[in-house]
Amino acid sequence: MQALTIDATSPYLPALRSLYERSFPANERRELKDLFTVFGSAHEMLAFVHEGRFAGFVSLLRPTFSIWPWRTICAAVGWVPKRFA
């Protein structure tokens, strides 16, 4: 099993998109491109590949994420918790 960094040019992007769209209801999904851009350098997307075949993915936020203001992050992803409303 390998964990490979995914970007817009990855050959595994179509398989990742398919799994992402099947895994989350439309009202809970963001545009896939937003997963690559909204958190900037604090975000990394990895594809799990087994024997050359796509097996899954993970979306990671790096520790620098914790210093960002929560209101800004929530607004960036279109979610406002009740305590912020």
N, C-alpha and C positions, 0 to 999 in steps of 0.2 A: 504494500500500500504506500502510495506517495501522496504528499500534500503539496500541491502546486499553486503558486500565486496566479490569480485570474485577473485579467484586465480586458479591455474592449477588443483586443486582438487574439484572445485565447481560442484555440480550437475546441475547447470544452464549453465555451459560452452558450451555444445552442442547447446543450444538454442541461446546463445549469438553469437556463431560462425555463425550460420545460418543467423541470422539477420544482422550481420556485413557483411557477404559475399553478401547478397541480397541488402544491402543499398549502397554499394560503388562499382564503376566499378573496374575491376581488376587492371587497371593502377593507381588507387588512393589508393589501399589497401596495407597494409604491412602485413607480416605474423602476425597472431594473437599473437603468442608468443612474438613478438617484442613490442607489446603494453604493455606487462607485464615487459619487461626487459630494453628497451632502455633508459627510464628516471629514472630507479632505484627507490629510496625511494621517489622521488618527484611526483610519479604517483600513482593513485588509480583507480581501475575499480569497479563500482557498478552495480549490477543488480537490477532492479525494479521488485518486485514480488507482485502480487495481488491475494489473495485467493489461494496461493500456486502455481500459474502459472506465468511463466516468462512474463513480460510485456515490457521490454526494458532495455537499459543500458546507462551508461554514463562513459566516460573516463576523469578523472580529473587530473590536474596538481596542485600540492600544491604551495603555495607562494615561497618556496625555489627555485622553478624553475626559478624565475626572475633573480637570481644572476648568472645563467649559461651563458657562452659566446654564443651568438646567432649563430655564425659560427659553433660551435661544435654541437649544437642542430640540425641545418639544415643538417649538414653532417650525423648525426646519423640517421635521417629519410630519407636521400637520396634526399633532396631538397635544391637547391642553388638559392636563389633569385637573380634576375638580378643585383641588387646593390652590391652583394657579388662576382659576377663572375669576 
